[in-house]
Amino acid sequence: MKIDRIDLFHVAMPLIYPWRTAYGEDAACHSVLCRMTSGSLHAWGESAPLAAPCYSPEWAGGIFAVAKSWLAPAIVRRDVTSGEELQSLLAVYKGNPFAKALLDVAWWNLSTRARGVPLHRLLGATRDRVPVGADFGVMDSVGDLLESIGQAVDRRFPRIKLKFRPGWDVGMLAAVRGRFPHATFHIDCNSGYRFEDLPMFRRIDEFGLAMIEQPLAHDDVVDHARLQAAISTPVCLDESVSHPRHAVQALALKACRFVNIKPGRVGGLTNALAIHNLCRDAGVPCWVGGMLESATGAGVCAALAMLDNFTYPADIFPSSRFYHQDLAERPLELTTLSDGTPGVEAFAEIPEPNAARLETLCLERATIV
């Protein structure tokens, strides 16, 4: 499949409410979209590392520049026959997984159009629907959080994720567990702590959580292995696994008992599929995370989540959770599964951005031919 043209768009999508985590606060989701063309066919990819290099070393303005100057020129006018070949062409450029994911995801979506099959089927999935969880960031008060959790419990979300950071930590968790003693919770620390916080993590063992997501440094697996050996609550790695090689190391060290996979963070669907398979073979369950993408990117996450080893409910949200109007032509909506819990259904075709909204929200653009 020859790649004839690549169009890049850096956008800022205003959020309904600021997204607060251990690394800061975002009022808008900064994302980069890619329109990849081959002959009469085209398809889109999206990668959303946010506005500043806080979640990871990458940021939207940076991945736009890297894709424009280096990555897109490396593959345009090439006949790329597989995701592995695309990754090989980009491998000379170190790191930059979010930037590489932009092109990798667009290539996979272009392949679905060339072959006439939905993305989740091309990835090897047999399911069409999967459960999703509820997530809550840092709120103005614990009372507000408890009210929101109550609504999620009433809607029968199978698990609830809580952002966790200094000042919004054990006290918050005690209040939540006291109000909801039987609900399934896990916490996401977004690399906000160090191994020296072990006494606090041992206290957290008392709350019966499903997992502690990314408690330590974003680029660490060794201290995570030490932490996992010292506590009973499962550790989940997120930021620390940005390449299949990192998954190999984490699994060898027994640094975690869950792995979160975000297509953007790991360099695209090619690497996401490889990490899924590594974890499956090691008996470590996975789950899919998102980065506040539009439905163009979230639809890709939903397709990935259909694979068999994604057994923990995904971080995939309806467009209305974050946006008054989604950038994509068709928003992502939740469905109700046969057991009455909320879930997401795979798109037959990944939604494209709405042209007028793309024009309004675009900060910079480029064309590579």
Residue pairs with C-beta under 8 A, 6 or more apart in sequence:
1 38
1 79
1 80
1 81
1 107
1 110
1 111
1 114
2 38
2 39
2 77
2 78
2 79
2 80
3 36
3 37
3 38
3 75
3 76
3 77
3 78
3 79
3 80
3 107
4 37
4 38
4 39
4 76
4 77
4 369
5 36
5 37
5 76
5 367
5 368
5 369
6 34
6 35
6 36
6 37
6 67
6 72
6 75
6 76
6 103
6 106
6 367
6 368
6 369
7 34
7 35
7 37
7 365
7 366
7 367
7 368
8 32
8 33
8 34
8 64
8 67
8 68
8 72
8 102
8 365
8 366
8 367
8 368
9 32
9 33
9 34
9 35
9 353
9 358
9 362
9 364
9 365
10 30
10 31
10 32
10 60
10 61
10 64
10 362
10 363
10 364
10 365
11 30
11 31
11 32
11 33
11 327
11 358
11 361
11 362
11 363
12 28
12 29
12 30
12 31
12 51
12 361
12 363
13 28
13 29
13 30
13 31
13 292
13 294
13 323
13 327
13 361
14 27
14 28
14 323
14 324
15 26
15 27
15 28
15 29
15 292
15 322
15 323
16 321
16 322
16 323
16 324
17 322
18 25
18 26
18 27
19 25
19 26
19 29
19 137
19 292
19 322
20 137
20 138
20 139
20 163
21 55
21 137
21 138
21 163
21 165
21 188
21 190
22 163
22 164
22 165
22 166
22 189
22 190
22 191
22 192
23 54
23 55
23 190
23 191
23 192
24 52
24 54
26 50
26 51
26 292
28 51
29 48
29 50
29 291
29 292
29 293
29 294
29 322
30 48
30 49
30 50
30 51
30 59
30 60
30 61
31 46
31 47
31 48
31 60
31 291
31 292
31 293
31 294
31 297
32 46
32 47
32 48
32 60
32 63
32 64
32 67
32 99
32 102
33 44
33 45
33 46
33 102
33 294
33 296
33 353
33 358
34 44
34 45
34 46
34 47
34 67
34 72
34 102
34 103
34 105
34 106
35 42
35 43
35 44
35 106
36 42
36 43
36 44
36 45
36 103
36 106
36 107
36 109
36 110
38 110
38 114
41 110
41 113
41 114
42 110
42 113
43 106
43 109
43 110
43 112
43 113
43 350
44 106
44 109
44 296
44 350
44 352
44 353
45 101
45 102
45 103
45 104
45 105
45 106
45 107
45 108
45 109
45 296
45 297
45 300
46 102
46 105
46 293
46 294
46 296
46 297
46 300
47 63
47 98
47 99
47 101
47 102
47 105
47 264
47 297
48 60
48 98
48 264
48 291
48 292
48 293
48 297
49 55
49 56
49 58
49 59
49 60
49 62
49 63
49 98
49 264
49 291
50 59
50 60
50 291
50 292
51 59
51 60
51 61
52 59
53 59
53 62
55 190
55 239
55 291
56 97
56 98
56 218
56 239
56 242
56 265
57 95
58 96
58 97
58 98
58 99
61 363
61 364
62 99
63 96
63 98
63 99
63 102
64 364
64 366
66 93
66 96
66 99
67 99
67 102
67 103
68 366
68 368
70 93
71 90
71 93
71 96
71 99
71 100
71 102
71 103
72 103
72 368
73 368
74 89
74 90
74 92
74 93
75 86
75 89
75 90
75 103
76 368
76 369
77 369
78 89
80 86
80 89
80 107
83 104
83 107
83 108
83 268
83 269
83 270
83 273
84 270
86 103
86 104
86 107
86 270
87 100
87 104
87 267
87 268
87 270
87 271
90 100
90 103
93 100
97 242
97 243
97 264
97 265
97 266
97 267
97 268
97 271
98 264
98 265
98 267
100 267
100 268
101 263
101 264
101 265
101 266
101 267
101 268
101 269
102 264
102 268
103 268
104 263
104 267
104 268
104 269
104 270
104 271
105 263
105 268
105 269
105 297
105 300
108 119
108 122
108 123
108 268
108 269
108 270
108 300
109 119
109 300
109 350
111 122
112 118
112 119
112 122
112 349
112 350
113 349
115 122
118 303
118 346
118 347
118 348
118 349
119 299
119 300
119 303
119 346
119 347
119 350
120 127
120 128
120 302
120 303
120 304
120 306
120 307
120 346
123 269
123 273
123 303
123 304
123 306
123 307
124 273
124 307
125 303
125 306
125 307
125 308
125 346
126 306
126 308
127 306
127 308
127 346
128 306
128 345
128 346
129 335
129 337
129 343
129 344
129 345
129 346
130 302
130 305
130 306
130 310
130 313
130 314
130 343
130 344
131 158
131 313
131 314
131 337
131 341
131 342
131 343
132 157
132 313
132 314
132 315
132 316
132 317
132 334
132 342
132 343
132 344
133 157
133 158
133 159
133 160
133 161
133 312
133 313
133 314
133 315
134 149
134 152
134 155
134 157
134 159
134 160
134 161
134 342
135 160
135 161
135 162
135 163
135 188
135 315
135 317
136 145
136 148
136 149
136 152
136 160
136 161
136 162
136 163
137 163
138 163
138 165
138 168
139 145
139 148
142 171
142 172
142 175
142 176
145 162
145 172
145 175
145 176
146 175
146 176
146 179
149 160
149 176
149 179
149 180
149 183
150 179
150 180
152 160
153 160
153 180
153 183
155 342
156 340
156 341
156 342
157 313
157 341
157 342
158 184
158 313
158 341
159 183
159 184
159 185
159 186
159 210
159 312
159 313
160 183
160 184
160 185
160 186
161 185
161 186
161 187
161 188
161 213
161 315
162 172
162 173
162 176
162 185
162 186
162 187
162 188
163 187
163 188
163 190
164 172
164 173
164 187
164 188
164 189
164 192
165 189
165 190
165 192
166 192
169 200
170 200
170 203
170 204
173 185
173 187
173 204
173 207
174 207
176 185
177 185
177 207
177 208
184 210
185 207
185 209
185 210
186 209
186 210
186 211
186 212
186 213
186 236
187 204
187 209
187 212
187 213
188 213
188 214
188 238
189 212
189 213
189 214
189 215
189 216
190 214
190 238
190 239
191 214
191 215
191 216
191 217
191 218
191 239
192 215
193 200
193 201
193 215
193 216
194 216
194 217
194 223
195 216
195 223
195 226
195 227
197 215
198 227
198 230
198 231
201 212
201 215
201 227
201 230
201 231
201 233
202 230
202 231
204 212
204 231
204 233
205 231
205 232
205 233
209 233
210 234
210 312
211 233
211 234
211 235
211 236
211 257
211 258
212 231
212 233
212 234
212 235
212 236
213 236
213 238
213 258
213 260
214 236
214 237
214 238
214 239
214 240
214 260
215 224
215 227
215 235
216 223
216 224
216 227
216 240
217 223
217 240
218 239
218 240
219 239
219 240
220 240
221 237
221 240
221 246
221 249
221 250
221 253
221 255
222 253
222 255
224 235
224 237
224 240
224 250
224 253
224 255
224 256
225 250
225 253
225 254
225 255
227 235
228 234
228 235
228 254
228 255
228 256
228 257
229 254
234 256
234 257
234 258
235 255
235 256
235 257
235 258
236 256
236 257
236 258
236 259
236 260
237 250
237 255
237 256
237 258
237 259
237 260
238 259
238 260
238 262
238 265
238 289
239 265
240 246
240 250
240 255
241 247
241 250
241 259
241 260
241 261
241 265
241 266
241 275
242 265
242 266
242 267
243 266
243 267
243 271
244 266
244 271
244 274
244 275
244 278
247 259
247 274
247 275
247 278
247 279
248 278
249 255
250 256
250 259
251 278
251 279
251 282
251 284
256 284
257 284
258 284
258 285
258 286
258 287
258 312
259 275
259 279
259 284
259 285
259 286
260 286
260 287
260 288
260 289
260 315
261 272
261 275
261 276
261 286
261 287
261 288
261 289
261 304
261 310
262 272
262 288
262 289
262 290
262 291
262 301
263 269
263 272
263 297
263 300
263 301
263 304
264 291
264 293
264 297
265 289
265 291
266 272
266 275
269 300
269 304
272 304
273 304
273 307
275 286
276 286
276 304
276 307
276 309
276 310
277 309
279 285
279 286
279 309
280 286
280 308
280 309
285 309
285 310
285 311
285 312
286 309
286 310
286 311
286 312
287 305
287 310
287 311
287 312
287 313
287 314
287 315
288 301
288 302
288 304
288 305
288 310
288 314
288 315
288 316
289 301
289 314
289 315
290 297
290 298
290 301
290 314
290 315
290 316
290 317
291 297
292 322
293 300
293 301
294 319
294 323
294 326
294 327
294 328
294 353
295 319
295 326
295 327
295 328
295 330
295 331
295 332
295 351
296 327
296 328
296 350
296 351
296 352
296 353
298 316
298 317
298 319
298 332
299 328
299 332
299 347
299 350
299 351
300 350
301 314
301 315
301 316
302 314
302 316
302 332
302 344
302 345
302 346
302 347
303 346
303 347
303 350
304 310
305 314
305 316
305 344
306 346
314 344
316 332
316 344
317 332
318 331
318 332
318 333
318 334
319 326
319 328
319 331
319 332
319 333
320 331
320 333
325 357
326 332
327 353
327 354
327 357
327 358
327 361
328 351
328 352
328 353
328 354
329 351
329 352
329 353
329 354
330 347
330 351
331 351
332 344
332 351
334 342
334 343
334 344
335 342
335 343
335 344
335 345
336 342
336 343
337 343
